[in-house]
Amino acid sequence: MNPSTATAGTATPTGSVSLVGAGPGDPDLLTVQAIKAIRRATVLLVDDLVGPGVLRYARKSARIVHVGKRGGCASTPQAFIHRLMVAEAQRGETVVRLKGGDPFVFGRGGEEAEHLRAAGITVNVVNGISSGLAAATALGVPWTHREHAHGVLLVTGHAGESNADLHWPTLAAAAAQGLTLVVYMGVQRLAALQAGMLAALPASTPAALVQYASLPQQRHLLSTLGCVAQDAAAAGIGSPAILIVGDVLRGCQALAAEPVPGAPMSAGAAA
Ligand code: SAH
């Protein structure tokens, strides 16, 4: 049994919910556990950053419900998704809640697991490869490096419903200590994040964007903190993209000429 499996509450449902990470998009990056869970599912509730090829593993008889919600686009309210998961599990369905990347990395997996456990539903969590990791790999660089990066900070660039923004100069100061910054959901506010980070990092600090990591339409941009917002606008790089800032990128130019297995560097990327 997965250690994250847990039951609570008084209801006695026969169904269950698995929060499954679908990885960054390429179905070849699904875990074996994820494929098994998708094959077992009788109902799939699918986020919109799930790669289109991933659903090939679903049963023909499975009910597939798209519940995606991208910033600024038409969305399914989270409360509705919570109710739907509970209702389907209580009807005895084997529910898979399929999410892009990893369910516990900016995926609302924590909130959903808490809600399900409070309703007495069995919850299983299956990790996926997070897009921030796939984005670094697409550039041929690691998150950490014994010489230039002693840690990694995963942060959201989106202020969120509470509108509590992160203090970007503080994050930039951490990057100046040799941490790699990996920013999710940041591309729409790139100019503001750039301005915040420039308070504590030199304009020459390497910065890169990877859009659609692992998918056929993958693109990347290699730039500097001083120019990244302007370069992204000129190249037309939008969501979904990951911003990476830090010295690990210094190895990138050399590696960019080498093909990355399964994820060729995009020739169309502006650099
Ligand atoms: N749980 C997901 C993150 C969801 S938040 C994960 O672990 O990857 C949504 C953000 O993820 C997007 O705004 C974007 O920053 C990033 N993202 C998701 N898929 C991506 C992809 N294929 N390429 C680049 N960024 C991606």
Residues whose N, C-alpha, C, O or C-beta is under 5 A from the ligand:
A	BS01	SAH	P24 G25 L49 G100 G101 D102 P103 V105 F106 G107 S130 S131 G132 V183 Y184 M185 G186 V210 Q211 Y212 A213 P240 A241 I242
